[in-house]
Amino acid sequence: MIVPCLDEGSTPSSSTMIGLKIILFSATFALLLTNLYGWLLKRYYVPAPFKEQFEKLFPAHKMVATFYLLHLYEIPYLFNIGDPAALFYVNGTAVMFFSSFTYVMVKGYFFLDLFSPKRMLVFMLPVVICWLVLLLPVVGVIEFSDTFKIVMFCVVSVVSVSYIFFLVHFRNRIHRVISRIEEVEYSNESDFSLKFAKRIEWLPLSVCALMYACFVIDHPVAKLVRDIICIVANVWFVFYTLNPHRTVRPEVAKAVDKEMVAEDENKPVKWHLSEKKCKEIEGRMMDMLHNEKLYLSDHFTMSELAHQMGVNRSYVGEVISRGSYESFYRLINTLRVEHACQMLSDDSHGKMEQIALESGFSSGSAFSQVFKKIKGITPREYIENKNSFSE
């Protein structure tokens, strides 16, 4: 093992140096082991509850397995602990690898046919080329000079940012699709079934930011911290995968997949109701909503509305989509905001939380967010405007 000084500007004791190198070696070795186990798990393990539909429910599991296996790029660093060239190599490769392959995995889940091994190699060719160049000083082919480091820092940064741009763009698409699916059925964000997905949608970008921070810092301790975080994430993933009580919602996954394909192909929407029938159902729907004030129920769904109207749910969804409100969520919350505006006009000194709950919102914060989204101003600003006009 090559073990030159970790920091040429300092003079730590030999025992401290050896201890630090052992820790760095152990962390990298543990990371490789957990990644190898992750590869075996995703490549060969089939959860018992999902055996019959495993390929359908987890279409990208082989791609995830490949993601784990490619962590073998850490091996040159494992046997060159303390070498600045090896540290620069492993950090530069990490940020490019994560930014590019994370995008491949995320998009591959929805459009798996776009990423055949040949296309994947072409897409990741810049990463492969930079990886080989970064490896040259580690194996002693060229000298690890300041010029080399500056040039490769710029190149790796450009390559990584390019892939991160693709990742951000696709994340935005997924966010739009998830929002559309949720807003079709629910009137309150607290009822959204894909809350977990929305919470972790920034996770890939956070990981890329972590990798890039290590690349910029270029210090063994930063690499150690990154390794520990990744090891913890790998262990959590193992427990999550092996959890016998884990469930999936194939109908939700299917809905997201369908929406993604429709958006990608930009297909025109095909309606099933005639214009006359659509207007008739819309009239009945609005009369029922206004007369019975169904929108004041804080967990009101489109399925409940269709049931009370005695109309097919898909017809109600089509009527709303063809109308000016675009989604059930927007329709119900517009009615709630109008109801809240009336309450604010009658009693501008009332408690905002109470007005929110009586208007059908799940909380005061949700009320404020939706109110501003629909009216363009906050409830407080609405009250101030009302008071200024009355004066």
matplotlib code that plots the C-alpha trace (Angstrom):
import matplotlib.pyplot as plt

x = [0.0, 1.3, 1.2, 2.8, 2.2, -1.5, -0.6, 2.9, 2.5, 2.0, 4.1, 1.8, 3.3, 3.9, 1.4, -1.3, -0.5, -0.8, -4.0, -5.6, -4.6, -6.1, -9.4, -9.4, -8.7, -11.4, -14.0, -13.3, -13.1, -16.5, -18.0, -16.9, -18.3, -21.7, -21.8, -20.9, -23.7, -26.1, -25.2, -25.9, -29.1, -30.5, -29.2, -30.4, -32.8, -36.5, -38.8, -41.3, -44.5, -43.5, -42.3, -45.1, -44.8, -41.2, -40.0, -43.1, -42.9, -39.1, -38.1, -34.8, -33.5, -30.6, -29.6, -29.5, -27.3, -25.0, -24.8, -23.6, -21.1, -19.5, -18.3, -15.3, -13.7, -12.8, -10.2, -7.3, -7.8, -8.0, -4.5, -3.1, -4.3, -2.5, -1.6, -2.9, -3.4, -5.5, -7.6, -8.2, -9.0, -11.6, -13.3, -13.4, -14.7, -17.4, -19.0, -19.1, -20.2, -23.1, -24.4, -24.4, -25.6, -28.2, -29.8, -29.6, -31.3, -34.0, -34.9, -34.4, -37.2, -39.7, -38.0, -35.9, -35.8, -33.9, -30.9, -29.6, -25.9, -24.7, -26.7, -25.7, -22.0, -22.4, -24.2, -21.5, -18.6, -17.3, -17.2, -15.3, -12.7, -12.2, -12.0, -9.2, -7.3, -7.7, -6.4, -3.1, -1.2, -2.4, -0.8, 2.3, 1.8, 2.1, 3.0, 0.4, 1.2, -0.6, -1.4, -2.9, -5.0, -6.3, -7.2, -8.9, -10.7, -12.3, -13.0, -14.6, -16.7, -18.0, -18.9, -20.6, -22.6, -23.8, -25.2, -26.6, -28.5, -30.1, -31.0, -32.6, -34.6, -35.9, -36.6, -38.8, -40.7, -41.3, -42.4, -45.0, -46.3, -46.6, -48.5, -50.9, -51.6, -52.3, -54.4, -56.7, -58.0, -57.2, -58.2, -55.7, -51.9, -51.9, -53.8, -51.4, -50.3, -46.9, -45.7, -42.6, -41.7, -41.9, -39.8, -36.9, -37.1, -34.1, -32.1, -30.1, -29.1, -28.2, -25.9, -24.3, -23.7, -22.1, -19.8, -18.9, -18.1, -15.6, -14.1, -13.6, -12.3, -10.0, -9.1, -9.0, -11.2, -13.9, -13.7, -14.0, -17.1, -18.6, -17.8, -19.5, -22.7, -22.7, -22.2, -25.1, -27.3, -26.3, -27.1, -30.5, -31.2, -30.4, -32.9, -35.5, -35.1, -35.2, -38.2, -40.9, -43.6, -42.5, -45.3, -45.5, -48.4, -48.4, -51.4, -49.6, -46.4, -48.5, -50.1, -46.8, -45.4, -48.4, -48.2, -44.5, -45.0, -47.9, -45.8, -42.8, -44.8, -47.0, -50.0, -53.3, -55.9, -58.8, -62.1, -65.1, -67.9, -69.8, -69.8, -73.5, -73.0, -69.9, -71.8, -74.7, -72.4, -70.5, -73.7, -74.8, -71.4, -71.2, -74.8, -74.0, -70.7, -72.3, -75.6, -74.2, -70.8, -69.0, -65.7, -65.7, -64.8, -61.0, -60.5, -62.8, -61.8, -62.9, -64.0, -66.4, -67.7, -68.4, -70.1, -72.4, -73.3, -73.8, -71.4, -68.4, -65.3, -63.4, -66.3, -66.0, -62.2, -62.8, -65.3, -62.8, -59.9, -61.9, -63.0, -61.2, -60.0, -57.7, -57.7, -60.0, -57.5, -57.6, -61.4, -62.1, -59.4, -60.7, -64.1, -62.5, -60.6, -63.8, -65.5, -62.5, -62.6, -66.3, -65.4, -62.5, -64.8, -67.4, -64.9, -61.4, -60.3, -61.1, -58.4, -56.7, -56.3, -60.1, -61.0, -58.7, -60.3, -63.8, -63.0, -61.9, -58.1, -56.1, -54.1, -53.4, -50.1, -51.8, -54.5, -51.9, -50.0, -53.1, -54.6, -51.4, -51.2, -54.8, -55.1, -51.5, -51.5, -51.5, -54.7, -53.1, -52.5, -56.1, -57.4, -55.2, -56.4, -60.0, -59.5, -57.7, -60.6, -63.2, -61.5]
y = [0.0, 3.4, 5.6, 9.0, 11.9, 13.0, 16.7, 17.8, 21.1, 19.4, 17.1, 14.7, 11.8, 8.5, 6.8, 9.4, 9.0, 5.3, 5.5, 7.9, 5.8, 2.7, 4.6, 5.9, 2.4, 0.8, 3.3, 2.8, -0.9, -0.9, 1.2, -1.2, -4.2, -2.5, -1.6, -5.2, -6.5, -3.9, -5.2, -8.9, -7.8, -5.9, -8.3, -11.6, -11.0, -11.1, -10.0, -12.8, -10.5, -9.3, -12.4, -12.6, -9.0, -8.2, -7.1, -4.9, -3.3, -2.9, -2.4, -0.7, -3.2, -4.4, -0.8, -0.1, -3.3, -1.9, 1.4, -0.5, -2.6, 0.5, 1.7, -0.6, 2.6, 3.2, 0.3, 2.5, 4.8, 1.9, 0.8, 4.3, 5.9, 9.2, 9.7, 13.2, 11.9, 9.0, 11.3, 13.7, 10.7, 9.2, 12.5, 13.6, 10.2, 10.2, 13.5, 12.6, 9.0, 10.0, 12.9, 10.9, 7.5, 8.8, 10.5, 7.2, 5.3, 7.9, 8.2, 4.5, 3.8, 5.5, 5.0, 1.8, 1.1, 4.3, 3.0, -0.1, -0.9, 0.7, 3.9, 4.1, 3.8, 6.6, 8.8, 8.3, 8.4, 11.8, 10.2, 7.2, 9.4, 11.7, 8.6, 7.2, 10.5, 10.9, 7.4, 8.0, 9.8, 7.2, 4.3, 6.4, 7.0, 10.8, 13.2, 14.6, 18.3, 21.5, 22.1, 18.7, 19.3, 22.7, 21.5, 18.3, 20.3, 22.5, 19.6, 17.5, 20.5, 21.1, 17.4, 17.1, 20.3, 19.2, 15.9, 17.7, 20.0, 16.9, 15.6, 18.9, 19.1, 15.5, 16.2, 19.1, 16.9, 14.3, 17.0, 18.3, 14.8, 13.9, 17.2, 16.5, 13.0, 14.2, 17.2, 15.0, 13.2, 15.2, 18.6, 18.8, 18.3, 16.5, 13.6, 13.3, 9.7, 10.5, 12.7, 10.5, 10.8, 14.6, 14.6, 12.7, 14.2, 16.5, 13.6, 12.8, 16.4, 16.6, 13.5, 15.2, 18.4, 16.2, 14.6, 18.0, 19.5, 16.6, 17.2, 20.9, 20.4, 17.6, 16.4, 12.8, 13.7, 15.1, 11.8, 9.9, 11.8, 11.2, 7.4, 7.2, 8.9, 6.5, 3.5, 4.5, 5.0, 1.6, -0.1, 1.6, 0.5, -3.1, -3.0, -1.3, -3.9, -6.9, -5.5, -8.1, -5.5, -3.2, -2.4, -0.7, 0.9, -0.4, 1.8, 4.9, 3.8, 3.0, 6.4, 8.2, 6.1, 6.8, 10.6, 10.6, 8.8, 11.1, 14.2, 12.8, 12.0, 15.1, 13.3, 15.2, 14.4, 12.3, 13.2, 10.8, 13.2, 15.3, 19.1, 18.9, 16.1, 17.8, 21.0, 19.1, 17.2, 20.5, 22.3, 19.5, 19.4, 23.1, 23.2, 20.4, 21.9, 25.3, 24.2, 21.5, 23.2, 19.9, 21.7, 22.5, 18.9, 18.9, 15.5, 15.7, 13.7, 13.5, 9.9, 11.1, 13.9, 11.4, 9.0, 11.7, 12.8, 9.2, 9.8, 7.8, 9.2, 9.4, 11.6, 14.0, 14.2, 14.9, 17.7, 19.3, 19.0, 20.6, 23.4, 26.5, 24.9, 22.2, 20.0, 18.9, 20.3, 23.8, 23.7, 22.8, 25.2, 28.1, 27.5, 27.3, 30.6, 32.4, 31.1, 32.3, 35.7, 36.1, 35.2, 37.7, 40.4, 39.7, 39.3, 40.7, 40.3, 36.6, 34.0, 33.0, 29.4, 29.1, 30.6, 28.2, 25.1, 26.3, 26.9, 23.2, 23.6, 21.2, 24.0, 27.7, 27.3, 25.3, 28.0, 30.8, 28.9, 28.1, 31.5, 33.2, 30.7, 31.5, 35.2, 36.3, 37.8, 36.5, 36.5, 39.3, 41.4, 40.7, 42.1, 45.2, 45.9, 45.5, 47.9, 50.5, 50.4, 50.8, 53.8]
z = [0.0, -0.9, 2.2, 1.6, 3.9, 4.1, 4.6, 3.7, 5.6, 8.9, 11.0, 12.9, 14.8, 13.0, 15.2, 14.4, 10.7, 10.9, 12.9, 10.4, 7.4, 9.1, 9.6, 6.0, 4.7, 6.9, 5.8, 2.1, 2.6, 4.4, 1.7, -1.0, 1.0, 1.5, -2.2, -3.1, -0.9, -2.4, -5.8, -4.8, -3.2, -6.1, -8.7, -7.2, -4.3, -5.1, -2.2, -1.5, -1.6, -5.1, -6.8, -9.3, -10.5, -9.5, -13.0, -13.4, -10.0, -10.0, -13.7, -13.0, -10.3, -12.6, -13.3, -9.5, -9.1, -11.8, -9.8, -6.8, -8.7, -10.4, -7.0, -7.6, -8.9, -5.3, -5.3, -6.6, -3.6, -1.2, -2.1, -2.3, 1.0, 1.5, -2.1, -3.3, -6.8, -5.6, -3.4, -6.3, -8.6, -6.3, -5.5, -9.2, -10.3, -7.6, -8.5, -12.2, -11.6, -9.2, -11.3, -14.5, -13.3, -10.9, -13.9, -15.8, -13.0, -12.4, -16.1, -16.6, -14.1, -16.5, -19.9, -19.4, -23.1, -23.7, -21.8, -23.4, -22.4, -25.7, -25.3, -21.6, -22.6, -25.1, -22.6, -20.0, -22.4, -21.0, -17.5, -18.8, -20.5, -17.5, -15.2, -17.3, -17.4, -13.6, -13.1, -15.0, -12.2, -9.7, -11.7, -12.4, -16.1, -15.8, -13.0, -10.7, -11.2, -10.2, -13.9, -14.3, -11.1, -12.3, -15.8, -14.6, -11.9, -14.5, -16.9, -14.1, -12.9, -16.4, -17.0, -13.6, -13.9, -17.3, -16.0, -12.9, -15.3, -16.9, -13.5, -12.4, -15.6, -15.1, -11.4, -12.4, -14.8, -12.1, -9.7, -12.3, -12.9, -9.2, -8.6, -11.4, -10.2, -6.6, -7.6, -9.7, -6.6, -3.5, -2.2, 0.7, 0.4, 3.7, 2.0, -0.9, -1.3, -2.8, 0.1, 0.5, -3.1, -2.9, 0.2, -1.4, -4.9, -4.1, -2.6, -5.8, -6.1, -2.5, -2.9, -6.0, -3.9, -1.2, -3.8, -5.3, -1.9, -1.2, -4.7, -3.9, -0.4, -1.6, 1.9, 3.3, 6.3, 3.9, 2.0, 5.3, 6.3, 2.8, 3.1, 6.5, 5.2, 2.2, 4.4, 6.6, 3.5, 2.2, 5.5, 5.6, 2.0, 2.9, 5.8, 3.6, 0.9, 3.2, 5.2, 4.9, 5.6, 2.8, 0.4, -3.0, -4.7, -8.3, -9.3, -8.3, -10.1, -13.1, -13.0, -12.8, -15.6, -17.8, -17.1, -17.9, -21.2, -22.2, -21.3, -23.2, -26.3, -26.0, -27.2, -27.6, -24.9, -26.1, -24.5, -24.0, -23.2, -25.8, -25.2, -24.2, -21.7, -20.3, -19.6, -18.0, -15.6, -14.8, -14.0, -11.6, -10.0, -9.3, -8.0, -5.6, -4.5, -3.8, -2.3, -0.1, 0.5, 0.1, -0.3, 3.4, 4.3, 4.8, 3.4, 0.4, -2.7, -6.3, -5.7, -3.0, -5.3, -8.1, -5.6, -4.3, -7.9, -9.0, -11.9, -13.1, -11.5, -14.9, -16.2, -13.3, -13.9, -17.6, -16.8, -14.4, -16.8, -19.6, -17.4, -16.3, -13.0, -14.6, -11.5, -8.6, -6.2, -7.8, -8.1, -4.4, -3.1, -5.2, -3.6, -0.2, -0.7, -1.8, 1.3, 3.4, 1.7, 2.7, 6.3, 6.3, 5.0, 7.7, 10.5, 9.6, 13.2, 13.4, 14.1, 10.9, 12.0, 12.8, 9.5, 7.7, 9.4, 8.9, 5.2, 4.7, 5.0, 7.1, 8.8, 8.8, 6.9, 4.2, 4.0, 3.6, 0.9, -1.2, -0.7, -2.0, -4.9, -6.0, -5.1, -5.5, -2.0, 1.6, 3.7, 5.8, 2.7, 1.6, 4.9, 4.7, 1.1, 2.2, 5.1, 2.9, 0.4, 3.1, 4.4]

ax = plt.figure().add_subplot(projection="3d")
ax.plot(x, y, z, "-o")
ax.set_aspect("equal")
plt.show()
